[in-house]
Amino acid sequence: MEVVSNAKLGLKVYDPLYGFIDLTPLEMEIIHSPFFQRLRWIKQLGFSFYVFHGAEHSRYGHSIGVLNNAHHILRSVGRGVEDGELFQKVQKTKEAKYHQAIRVSALLHDIGTFCFSHTTEMAYIKIGETTNKKGGKGLQDDHENLGSFIIKNTDYEGGLTRILKDHGIDPQEVSDLVKGTHSSILANQILHSEIDCDRMDYLLRDAHYTGLKYGTYDREYLLHHFTTEKVAGHDILAIKENALHCVEDFLSARFAWYSQVIRSPRGSKYDAIADALCYHMLEKGHIYRYSDLLDIISNDPMRFYGFNDSYFMNTIHKLLVDGEFDKYADIKDMARILLLRHGAKNIDTSDFSQSLLEQDNVGFNDKLFKKTSNKANDIVNFVKDKGSDADWVIPDIPKKKIIFVKSPRELAKKTNTANLLLERDPVKISFDDGQVKLLADVENSIISKLSNVMSYTPNCFCSDGAYNLLKDEGVI
């Protein structure tokens, strides 16, 4: 990504998807901080590059792309200010500060990302070191809360808190925007919804670098049709009915992307192994725990810069070659597989096959989830009883639902809001006659017919030895 000077605007970067992107002085200062430069060394798609070797792109380029999308959505709905106001060292008007705050929050939405992105995050959440701390706030040990901590607790030279304050931006407001809890529903929707600036970027960027076309949609057409509507005194983000089929293309692309790429057993087995290794190393104190990261962020940003993919892989490599894993034969096998991309099997049985389910059919779904979990536990226990110390099994049961859009019934169950149009996440369609509807309620939408559908993609992975044992014993 090339950086070039621009006398009028300060600096701009050249992005492979969007061309030149103009950046404000505040954004350039953030980008040159250790916290943001760290994102260069964190792969966007975890271990998917083991399957799609072009997928070497990072959270750095993605984050700048998200900023660019947020900017264009604001301009599309008439809430963006002119360049002369925006590209000042300190924005003076309320409108300019709002514009800048949303741009910078988009830029910082992944600032707390873990090694290999979401791949190792779940291990920290499962350990829950600060989550379960007596007297603590009970917040998840996840990337959003880590990012919020960086934004609010680095009030020193070169820290993000200090940089934001120096430019007249309230760190608390940026933290609220990054977490999707801001008082502006419109701002939250731009940053966190079923069609937001984040998803708009990663679908195109991941498709570009993997070489697959699953994530493509007509971005320019979609951007042109964003609008705002007033509902119960609040401004909300909507999309004009002319772009209905473009919206459907977007959501279908995302549905296919998660089902066929992110959850594909070919690549997700390496993410599952990395997660298991991360959990082991956290338990044994071999890598930074969440409390360590909080302390490092507060005192040593250059040390935090080193908390990246290289740190994770180098730690595994050192523990392997130094013999630390010798006493854990299963962990040693996983380490070799992850380092060399060789070995490990996917247990391909009907119990772990992909299914399309109805979101609202809770009883049936719970039975299926329980059946899958029981089968996975049976396999784990069988291998534990009859396998060798080097044999292992990792059930990889989905942590989130893969859906087109949330069904109205699902939304209603999880909110206290009487008017579902005020819910942050669901797509709203604006009609020429003044009506605004949830996409799931639009009669002539294909997605409305599929709004109750979700993809269930359970996987189960094991060592070569465990696979042979399971086959020989007729378990699979």
C-alpha positions, 0 to 999 in steps of 0.5 A: 500500500503506497503512501504519497503526499498531497498538498491539499489533503496531507497524505493518501494511500493507494489501495488495491481495491479502491485506488487512492484513499485520502487520510486526515492528519489524525489518521496518519498519526494513528497509522504510524503508531506501534498499535496500528503498525502491528496490524501489518503482521496479523493475517486477515483470514487466520490460517486460510492461507494454508489453503488459498496461498494468496490470502496473505493480506493483513488487518492493516489494509482491511482497517484502512478499507473499512475507514474508506467505506465508512466515509463513503456511506456517510457521504452517501447519506448526506452526513459527511462534511466537505474536504476543507472541514474534514482534513484539518488537524482539529475539526471545529464543527459538530458535523466534522467531529462526527464524521472524523469520529466515525472514520477513526472508529472504523480505522480502529475497529480491529486494533485489539485483534489477536494473533491470526485474527479470530483464530486464537481469540476464542482461547482467551475468551474460554480462559476468561482470566479477567472476565472471571476475576473477583471484583472485575467488570465481567467483560469478555477477554475479546478483541473488542474490549482489548481494543477499547482498553487501548483507545482509553488507556494509552494517554502517553506520547505515541499512545492512541488516547493522547493522539485522539485528545490532541486532535479534539476527539473524545476517546470514550466516544471512539470506544463506544463506536468501536463497541457499537454502543454509541448514542447514535443508532446511525453511527452504530449501524454504519460500523456494526450491522448486517451490511456495514463498512466492515463486511463491505470491505472484507468480502471484496478483500478476501475474495480478491486475495483468495482468488475466489469470487464468492464475496463479490457484489456491486459496491458502487451501486450499493453505496449510492443507495444508502439513505437515512430515515427518521424512526421514533425520533432516531436517524437510522440507516436504510437502503433504497428499494432500487438496490434490493437485489444488490442487497440480496447479492451481498447477503448471499455472498456473505452466506456462501463465504462463511459456509464454503470458505471460513468454515471449510474443513480444509482450512478451519482444521488449522485454525482449530489446531491453533486454538487448541495450542493457544489454550494449552500455552495460556494454561502453561504460561508460555504466552502473554495472558490477557492481564499481561496484554493490559499491562503491556498496553499501559506501559510498553507499546513497542512490546505490544507491537510484537504480539502478532502472528510471528510471535505466536508461530515463533513461540510454538517453534521454540517450545517444540525444538527446545523439547517443552512439548515432549511431555505432551505428545498430542500437543507436540503432534499438533505443533508439527502439523501447524508448523509444517501444514502436514497431517490431521484428518477431518472426520467426515460422517453424517453427524458432522455434515453441513445442514440448512436449519430454520432459526425459529425451529428451536426444539429441532435445532437443540436436538441436532446440536446435542446429537452432534455434541454427544457424537463428538464427545463419544469420539473424544472419549473413545480415543482417550481410552483406546488411543496413544498419548499422541492421538487427539480429537478436536470437535469444532462446533460452530460458535455463531450462526451463519445466516442471511439475516436474523428472522424477526422472531429471533430479533424480538426474542433478544431485544426490549425494543418495541420497534424492531426498526430501531435494532442496530443489526438488521437491514432496513429497506426504504420505499418510495412511498415512505415505508421502511421495512426490515428486509426480512419483511419485504414480500418480494425479496428472496432473502425474506423467504430465506430469513429463517434459514441458517447454515450449521457447519460442524467439523471434527478433526483428529490426528492421523493415528486417531483417525486410523483407530476410529476407522479400524474400530468401526466408530466412523 
